[in-house]
Amino acid sequence: MKSEKFIPYSAITFPESVQERSESYYQFMDQRRSVREFSDKPIPKEVIDQLVLTASSAPSGAHKQPWTFCVVGSPEIKKKIREAAEKEEYENYHGRMSEEWLEDLVPFGTDWQKSFLTTAPWLIVVFKKAYDLENGEKKKNYYVNESVGLATGFLLAAIHNAGFVSLTHTPSPLNFLQKILDRPANERPFLLIPVGYPADDAEVPVLDRKSLDDMAVYY
Ligand code: IYR
């Protein structure tokens, strides 16, 4: 039974054909790359606001929007995050990651040093909320990982659309972010995303993407 109010859905139409639009959007999104070398060129906060609003327009379980985007521009806090992340990553690269894992990362040229955490003008730390707190009462959220993953995908697309670059960074374990950013117990860190312009000499590894035949099955 429909208990909430409903309004008509305003269908969107475009002047171009569906073929043209779907092809050009694919070509555009296919140019998105994870970048590890950032410029320190500033981005206005108001622009980041729009990217975060776009992320929060993602679908979520029972429309609970179970996320908090912590947007860090403070050089002091970025420094603290970098120090804590590098401490964990040093351990990861020196014994905590398996030989197979280290081997799998060779094409990306990653190591424990994370200079992008202080160079990029903004770090967006995405937190997931297992539950909400309303006047001290726990309110359940649903499909939290799926929802927050979707919102992060929207965020990456918005960053790319604005002409910026990003990296989905997963220092592990992530819990130092909870402490540094002083987040409440119902929030857990999900991903750390530096956002900025690419460095002038930024490079990305040569990668192929799977063909349609290798990743889609039609019935
Ligand atoms: N978190 C580490 C290791 C790492 C793991 C995967 I899977 C990557 O795709 C990339 C890096 C780091 O950030 O270096």
Boltz pocket constraint, residues with backbone or C-beta under 6 A from the ligand:
constraints:
  - pocket:
      binder: B
      contacts: [[A, 89], [A, 92], [A, 105], [A, 108], [A, 110], [A, 111], [A, 112], [A, 169], [A, 170], [A, 171], [A, 172]]
      max_distance: 6.0
